Amino acid sequence: MANRSTRRRSRERLELAAEAARIIATEGQRSYLLAKHKAAERLGASTRQGLPSNAEIEAALREWQQLYGGEELADRLLEMRHAAIKAMRFLKPFGPKLVGPVLEGTADEFSRICLHVFTDDPDAVVRFLMEHGIPFEQERRRVRWHDGSRRHIDVLVVQADGEVVELAVMVGREARQALPSPIDGRPLRRGSIQEVELLLTA
């Protein structure tokens, strides 16, 4: 009986992960948590028991994209990586690193190009954009810090060559350490210009 119950819960987690991945892929939902709850609501599942982890949803998303993404999604990813390299070259004084779906290969039509830029002066990136006549919008993002605490970082959002590029401004020496990934809690993978260029030849 216990084994049957365990198998049923495992099957439900897989179904929830698959539905959450479909929601992310087709509806532009960026929050894994909201996608989980939306999937549970659609499937009539309880949110109190065993929702899939972010890592399970990420795996389901990759599987969905392999099945349904096709050449169109692959071409889109290639375009975004080229655009990312162009932006990183422009922002070279701030040691930019690519993070998120464009680096990981799960980007889609709803994705932004996400860069971390590094400075000891909180206003340096803003001045740089203004000096070059580049309009931007400002956002604040709540992130998990190295010590497990939650902090806010400034994000500058730029429209460039038809892409939305967000620049997370990482201030000070402490910010050079990779943040925990929201997917699996491990140090967030970050790609340099050279590493992204290698992805284009893979």
WOZI-V434466 format. One record per pair of residues at least 12 apart in sequence whose ideal C-beta (glycine too) atoms are under 8 Angstrom apart, sorted by sequence separation. I is the first residue (numbers start at 1). J is the second residue. D is the distance in Angstrom with one decimal. If there is no record, write none. Layout:
# WOZI-V434466
I J D
I J D
This chain:
# WOZI-V434466
20 32 7.0
23 35 4.7
100 112 7.7
102 114 6.9
140 152 4.9
141 153 5.4
155 167 6.6
178 190 5.9
101 114 7.6
140 153 7.3
141 154 7.9
155 168 5.2
156 169 6.6
21 35 7.8
84 98 5.2
100 114 3.8
140 154 6.2
141 155 5.0
154 168 7.7
155 169 7.2
20 35 4.1
23 38 5.6
36 51 5.0
98 113 7.4
99 114 5.1
139 154 7.7
140 155 6.9
153 168 5.6
154 169 4.7
20 36 5.1
23 39 6.1
36 52 6.6
98 114 7.1
99 115 7.2
138 154 6.5
139 155 4.4
153 169 6.4
98 115 6.0
99 116 5.8
138 155 7.2
139 156 7.9
153 170 6.8
20 38 7.3
84 102 5.6
97 115 6.7
138 156 6.1
139 157 6.1
153 171 7.9
20 39 4.1
96 115 4.8
97 116 4.7
137 156 7.4
138 157 7.5
16 36 6.7
19 39 3.8
96 116 6.9
136 156 4.7
137 157 4.5
36 57 7.1
81 102 6.1
96 117 5.1
97 118 8.0
136 157 6.1
17 39 7.9
32 54 4.8
35 57 6.8
80 102 4.8
95 117 7.1
96 118 7.9
136 158 4.9
16 39 5.0
19 42 6.2
94 117 3.8
95 118 4.8
135 158 7.5
16 40 6.1
19 43 5.9
91 115 6.9
94 118 5.7
134 158 6.1
135 159 7.5
32 57 5.5
77 102 7.1
94 119 5.6
87 113 6.5
91 117 5.7
134 160 7.9
16 43 6.4
80 107 5.3
88 115 6.7
129 156 6.7
139 166 7.5
141 168 6.6
15 43 6.2
77 105 6.3
87 115 6.5
146 174 7.1
16 45 5.9
84 113 4.9
129 158 7.0
15 45 7.9
77 107 5.2
83 113 6.1
94 124 7.4
126 156 6.9
12 43 7.9
76 107 6.9
80 111 6.9
84 115 7.3
94 125 6.1
125 156 6.2
146 177 5.7
20 52 6.8
76 108 6.8
122 154 7.3
12 45 5.9
24 57 7.3
76 109 6.4
80 113 5.8
146 179 7.1
91 125 7.9
94 128 7.5
145 179 7.0
146 180 7.6
16 51 6.4
17 52 3.9
73 108 6.4
93 128 7.1
144 179 6.7
16 52 5.2
21 57 5.6
25 61 6.2
143 179 5.8
144 180 5.2
13 50 5.7
20 57 4.9
24 61 5.8
91 128 7.8
12 50 7.3
13 51 7.5
14 52 7.7
144 182 7.4
13 52 4.8
17 56 4.5
21 60 3.7
25 64 5.3
69 108 7.7
9 49 7.2
17 57 5.1
20 60 7.1
21 61 4.1
25 65 6.5
9 50 5.6
65 106 6.6
14 56 7.9
17 59 7.4
18 60 5.0
21 63 7.4
22 64 6.1
125 167 6.3
13 56 6.8
17 60 4.2
21 64 4.9
25 68 7.5
62 105 7.7
65 108 7.4
62 106 6.2
125 169 5.3
18 63 7.9
61 106 5.7
112 157 7.8
14 60 7.8
18 64 7.3
122 169 6.9
58 106 7.1
122 171 5.1
113 163 5.6
115 165 6.6
117 167 5.1
119 169 6.7
121 171 7.8
112 163 7.8
113 164 7.0
115 166 7.1
116 167 7.9
117 168 7.1
119 170 7.5
120 171 6.9
112 164 4.5
113 165 4.6
114 166 5.4
115 167 5.3
116 168 5.0
117 169 5.9
118 170 5.0
119 171 6.1
120 172 6.2
112 165 6.8
113 166 7.2
115 168 7.0
117 170 6.7
120 173 7.8
112 166 5.0
114 168 7.0
116 170 5.3
118 175 6.7
118 176 6.0
99 168 7.9
87 158 7.9
96 167 7.8
87 160 6.1
86 160 7.7
116 190 6.3
86 161 7.1
91 167 7.2
83 160 6.9
83 161 5.6
87 165 5.2
30 110 7.3
83 163 4.6
28 109 7.8
84 165 7.8
28 110 3.6
83 165 7.5
25 108 6.1
80 163 6.5
104 189 7.0
103 189 6.4
103 190 7.5
103 191 4.8
99 188 5.8
99 189 7.0
99 190 5.3
98 190 6.9
99 191 7.5
97 190 3.8
98 191 4.3
103 196 7.1
97 191 6.2
98 192 7.9
97 192 6.3
103 199 7.8
96 193 7.5
98 195 7.9
98 196 5.4
92 193 7.7
89 193 6.6
88 193 4.8
85 193 6.1
88 196 7.1
85 196 5.5
84 196 5.9
85 197 6.2
81 196 5.9
85 200 7.8
81 199 6.0
82 200 7.2
81 200 5.9
78 200 7.1
58 183 5.2
58 184 8.0
54 182 6.3
55 183 5.7
54 183 4.7
55 184 4.8
54 184 7.0
53 184 8.0
32 182 7.3
32 183 7.9
